Amino acid sequence: MKASAWQSLLLLIILSSSCCLSANAGAGDHHELQRFMVVPTSSLKHIPEDATCSGHKVIPSNGTAWVPMNRPHGPCSSTSSRASEDMGIDVDDMLMWDQLRTSYIRTQLSTHVGVVGGGMPVIARSTTVSNRDYTPSSTASVGTNSGTSKTIEKSDQTATNEHQDAVSQTVVVDTSSDIPWVQCLPCPIPQCHLQKDPLYDPAKSSTFAPIPCGSPACKELGSSYGNGCSPTTDECKYIVNYGDGKATTGTYVTDTLTMSPTIVVKDFRFGCSHAVRGSFSNQNAGILALGGGRGSLLEQTADAYGNAFSYCIPKPSSAGFLSLGGPVEASLKFSYTPLIKNKHAPTFYIVHLEAIIVAGKQLVVPPTAFATGAVMDSGAVVTQLPPQVYAALRAAFRSAMAAYGPLAAPVRNLDTCYDFTHFPEVKVPKVSLVFAGGATLDLEPASIILDGCLAFAATPSEESVGFIGNVQQQTYEVLYDVGGGKVGFRRGAC
Ligand SMILES: *[C@@H]1O[C@H](CO)[C@@H](O)[C@H](O)[C@H]1NC(C)=O
């Protein structure tokens, strides 16, 4: 704090999974066109060959209050340095982490769950999980700052005021945890992991402050995130254990977070991580937690930004965004579904599916089939449905895809896979996910097929909570209007 230099951290965002390309209507009669989409087979590769990494297609709903968000692997990743290595996503590995993440969230849910009226899961404990390696990331900055939003501006600032300027940090975006953190000096390897961005150095920031042990902010960490006090310094210690075996611990601190010229959060509380456990690959600096619980970026900015945020998860061939605040114009075309939250475990965002339409026909399942709800999650890769719903979807999909011959070998938990090698194009049945209230995700081919497989899986039992995966969310602006109790979708956003 005594140092005169000014330093900020920048945060970036990363999303899970890998994906795909756009739908071109092919030949066929009008009726067929309403039920199927014909796309070049090459567009279904998880890393398309013709990536342009072009930006998003709409103005984010809150105008200028946004930061770029990219997938962690592939041509548009901000942390991929060695293209050849990063281009090769191991889909099987990605799905394994996806299973670890989602089963941990599910464990947290079922441990304390009762099913209350309406079949809504009761979540009695908050939790933190992140499939970092495959989750979308974004960049922002933390520290004393005069509005810097990009590393590029660094040299100008340094020249004019002699202060060390903001340090850009690329971080993973996680909607299912509450404590944001970045790696922080001192940070020796192997206690810390390698990261691409320069490490945040609190000593160089005049706005940095440790949070004292006895403060309300420290007590708020509770038994889930609190890690006691440092007896010599009276500093608050935090710890986050992620369900996939990863963890971070260090000092709980405040500094100025600059995500964009219009998003500057003073006295932003976050973990200054001096040690991690498990492999945080991808060289990201940390995690930007956007859960609904205490301590998350959402909770810290709720007053200024209306308790809402949105993002557009891009296909690997393009760029998306993370935006704070709700839509500035009521005319923006979002369709909405109620957001279910439990006050005992506010971290998770739960929505209810009501129907699935495949090739123009609604799946026939009992009305109660969707009763457990689904976690809307930036980190889950594939959508997970109750077994009877998944079975109906799979049957309808396989029947529509009969022309592509016998099934290929399964990939991890994806059991409906095809070898499209000898087909120049693929006729994919349209799939729409219809939520309570009528909000609908009309899926593009790349949101239906992942690496040749139907990008959906079954939950372990009819009672298990489901997930809406980021493969299915991609290209939509997904608005978490937590204050308004609803989730909105706007198509074609990135
Ligand atoms: C949109 O962002 C601005 C900052 O650019 C913020 O002041 C405003 O509250 C946000 N609007 C909404 C509706 O959240």
Ligand as a Chemical Component Dictionary entry (heavy atoms), coordinates in Angstrom:
data_LIG
# 
_chem_comp.id                   LIG 
_chem_comp.type                 NON-POLYMER 
_chem_comp.pdbx_formal_charge   0 
_chem_comp.three_letter_code    LIG 
# 
loop_
_chem_comp_atom.comp_id 
_chem_comp_atom.atom_id 
_chem_comp_atom.alt_atom_id 
_chem_comp_atom.type_symbol 
_chem_comp_atom.charge 
_chem_comp_atom.model_Cartn_x 
_chem_comp_atom.model_Cartn_y 
_chem_comp_atom.model_Cartn_z 
_chem_comp_atom.pdbx_ordinal 
LIG C1 C1 C 0 -25.937 -0.306 -17.291 1  
LIG O1 O1 O 0 -24.605 0.048  -17.095 2  
LIG C2 C2 C 0 -24.409 1.298  -16.494 3  
LIG C3 C3 C 0 -22.947 1.572  -16.506 4  
LIG O2 O2 O 0 -22.544 1.678  -17.837 5  
LIG C4 C4 C 0 -25.014 1.289  -15.107 6  
LIG O3 O3 O 0 -24.848 2.531  -14.487 7  
LIG C5 C5 C 0 -26.474 0.970  -15.209 8  
LIG O4 O4 O 0 -27.040 0.837  -13.943 9  
LIG C6 C6 C 0 -26.708 -0.306 -15.988 10 
LIG N1 N1 N 0 -28.111 -0.457 -16.263 11 
LIG C7 C7 C 0 -28.834 -1.438 -15.790 12 
LIG C8 C8 C 0 -30.268 -1.467 -16.218 13 
LIG O5 O5 O 0 -28.419 -2.276 -15.045 14 
# 
loop_
_chem_comp_bond.comp_id 
_chem_comp_bond.atom_id_1 
_chem_comp_bond.atom_id_2 
_chem_comp_bond.value_order 
_chem_comp_bond.pdbx_ordinal 
LIG C1 O1 SING 1  
LIG C1 C6 SING 2  
LIG O1 C2 SING 3  
LIG C2 C3 SING 4  
LIG C2 C4 SING 5  
LIG C3 O2 SING 6  
LIG C4 O3 SING 7  
LIG C4 C5 SING 8  
LIG C5 O4 SING 9  
LIG C5 C6 SING 10 
LIG C6 N1 SING 11 
LIG N1 C7 SING 12 
LIG C7 C8 SING 13 
LIG C7 O5 DOUB 14 
# 
